[in-house]
Every structure is written in structure tokens, then in C-alpha cells.
């Protein structure tokens, strides 16, 4: 099995990986990233810093992976169409959401048999998805936008992400997973591509996933051998900071410890064991070609590993932490949680451990205040709080990030605080 290397070596491998072109345009994520780095080398520096933080988080939280809190990610699907066929149905869109939930939650019916040698690494990532029910303004939504475009096809250069260039602007990328579904035939056969978490701050308008309408979901326009929705699973994996299992270079590193080292991308549906005892160092069971982050056909990719799940959780507690407090999966109600969010103020934040909480409530009501660590374990709880300012002392806790949940009646809001002594 691969090992997580030192920070210095990891940074070197990032550079090597990004300088090597993939042999297929099935997924254009790395090809597009390379082109962007050539124009802006600072992208590579951001990725390197992000990787340092990722490895720190993984080292601190790997043992807690089985106690992770289920994270719900709100999804908005932007359908771009030039003809009626491209304007895919709501049922097809829902089929893709269902597939994401099955694949990330290990509910997929085609998962490995428990007698398979790689079954022991197969994981429920503790991540689920919903079509957004609330838009960024707090209004009810179907989680779907439909936009007629004059563009006969897109080439995968980002134009599909902007209303001004025939696409559709994304929703707040810190709170939603944006997926554009369009015709990518002009790109030369690309099925999809994604943005990595490290670019969220510098290029928020570019954040999200783009998928060809013929590789989305498992009904309607979905076309074999890419008709089981696994392009979506693969690209969302990138969006949550997963690399291809071969590290995008010969015998490369994907920065995941429990995926078997791979010589290169695999295609079609190899026979197990594939490329066993290779010169790259694979074991007797060969390469993990059935992983969602390879290039095999949809019906042959069936698994994420535990460490891939931990890496994605790291993204959700790092660059994509805004999703943890998103209201996108909540139903609009008569009591506006957006207003509730502004009701509670915490300062200073970051703090050396002493936080002051102020509240502006419309009536005298008791509030429950609960403190959690990053993996969802309850640390402290204060019931029937109704006097403000309220002092919360965290002096006995180590430096790091924590979540404070406020419960007022039927409404709940969560805010993140940072202890830095």
C-alpha cells in the first residue's frame, strides 16, 4: 500500500503530477488545471499550501474516521440547453443525486462482495447530497436552473459558468455544490471536469463541476458506457480534493494511503487481479481499478476507500468548511433561519479561548448552546441560556476549530470558532 510521504516530497510530487498530461480526455480536470497553472503559477503554490493543511488534518483525525458526522451537501444543477434533448428531465437530474448518495454512502448495489480482497478498504464516506431546497436568498427552490444558450456546444473553457458567455452564474460556492450539465462535444469528447478546493478563495466563480449531458445520471440522455452516473461521482471526488489513483504520472501518488499504487489510468473493465506485482510496486491483488477515481467504464467503478473518505472530510473541514453550515438543504419556514444566523454574534473570533456571545432576540427565550469538535463529538452544553453577553470559556481546549450550535425552539444555527493561544 502507498504511504503518505513527508511534506517536502509531497510538494515535489504535486509538481511532477501536474506536469504530466493524462492520456485521455474522459476527465479534463487535470488538463484544464495544467493550462491554468501555465497562466498563473500561484495556483500551484495554493495547492501546495492546501496539501500541507490537508495532511495535518488527516494526521490529527484519521483515527476518528468512523465517528464522523454525516455531512449533507446542497446541490444546484444548472442545465444549459440549445435544443430540447439537452434540456434533461428533472427525473434524470434526481437519478444523478441518488447515484451520488449511493456511491458516497456505500449503498450502491454493485459494490464489491465482502469476499473481495479490496472489500476491507471500501468505505461509506459519511457524505450525502440533496437538491437544494433553499436558494442563497432563503427562498424555496427546486435546486435546478434551466438556461437556453446560443452555444451549440461548450469546449470546457469555463464559459458555461457565466451568464455573460452563454452559461449560468454559480450560486454561492461556499454553501452549494454547483453542477453544470451541458453539451461538451466541442471539447473533443470530455465527459466532465471539476475545480479543486484550493481555488475556492481565489476563483470562486469557477468553482463547481461540469458534466456532459450524455454522462449525467442513468436515464434519459445517459449513454453507455457512461450511463450509470459515475462521471458525476468521479468529478465530485475531485471537487472534494481527490486525485486520480495513478497520480497523473507513471506510478504516481494520489496522496491516499489505502489505494493500491497504479502504473497509469485503466480503461474498459479489467479482469481482477489486474497488473499484480507491477514494477510500480502493486501487490498480489494488483491495481484498484474499480475505484471511482480511475478511468474505467461506469459499470466497473464501484468504490471509495476509507482514506479517500478521510481526505474528502478534510476538505469539508478546510477549504469547503462553509458547507457545514449551509442552509441549502433546509426547507424555508415562517421563521427565517437567515435572520436567526444574524441574531447571534461571537467575538473575538479567533480567540485565546474566551468567547463572548451576544444575542438580539425578539422575545425573552431560552437558548441551548452546544460545543462540538470537528468530528462532531459533543464537548460542552449550556441549557436555558437567556442572559447576554454570555461568556464561553474554552481555555482548557487545544488550539483548533470548533462548532457552536444554537438551538432556539425549532430553529438551529451553527457557527465556527477558532481557538488560537
C-alpha positions, 0 to 999 in steps of 0.5 A: 500500500502507498504511504503518505510521504513527508511534506517536502516530497509531497510538494515535489510530487504535486509538481511532477503530477501536474506536469504530466498530461493524462492520456485521455480526455474522459476527465479534463480536470487535470488538463484544464488545471495544467493550462491554468497553472501555465497562466498563473503559477500561484495556483500551484503554490495554493495547492501546495499550501492546501496539501500541507493543511490537508495532511495535518488534518488527516494526521490529527483525525484519521483515527476518528474516521468512523465517528464522523458526522454525516455531512449533507451537501446542497446541490444546484444543477444548472442545465444549459440547453440549445435544443430540447434533448439537452434540456434533461428531465428533472427525473434524470437530474434526481437519478444523478443525486441518488447515484451520488448518495449511493456511491458516497454512502456505500449503498450502491448495489454493485459494490464489491462482495465482502469476499473481495480482497479490496472489500476491507478498504471500501468505505461509506464516506459519511457524505450525502447530497440533496437538491437544494431546497433553499436558494442563497436568498432563503427562498424555496427552490427546486435546486435546478436552473434551466438556461437556453444558450446560443452555444451549440456546444461548450469546449470546457473553457469555463464559459458555461459558468457565466451568464455573460458567455452563454452559461449560468452564474454559480450560486454561492460556492461556499454553501452549494455544490454547483453542477453544470450539465451541458453539451461538451462535444466541442471539447473533443469528447470530455465527459466532465471536469471539476475545480479543486478546493484550493481555488475556492478563495481565489476563483470562486466563480469557477468553482463547481463541476461540469458534466456532459449531458450524455454522462449525467445520471442513468436515464434519459440522455445517459449513454453507455458506457457512461450511463450509470452516473459515475462521471458525476461521482468521479468529478465530485471526488475531485471537487472534494480534493481527490486525485486520480489513483495513478497520480497523473504520472507513471506510478504516481501518488494520489496522496491516499494511503489505502489505494493500491499504487497504479502504473497509469489510468485503466480503461474498459473493465479489467479482469481482477487481479489486474497488473499484480506485482507491477514494477510500480510496486502493486501487490498480489491483488494488483491495481484498484481499478474499480475505484471511482477515481480511475478511468474505467467504464461506469459499470466497473467503478464501484468504490471509495476507500476509507482514506479517500473518505478521510481526505474528502472530510478534510476538505469539508473541514478546510477549504469547503468548511462553509458547507457545514453550515449551509442552509441549502438543504433546509426547507424555508419556514415562517421563521427565517433561519437567515435572520436567526444566523444574524441574531447571534454574534461571537467575538473575538473570533479567533480567540485565546479561548474566551468567547463572548456571545451576544444575542438580539432576540425578539422575545425573552427565550431560552437558548441551548448552546452546544460545543462540538469538535470537528468530528462532531463529538459533543464537548460542552452544553449550556441549557436555558441560556437567556442572559447576554453577553454570555461568556464561553470559556474554552481555555482548557481546549487545544488550539483548533476549530470548533462548532457552536450550535444554537438551538432556539425552539425549532430553529438551529444555527451553527457557527465556527470558532477558532481557538488560537493561544 
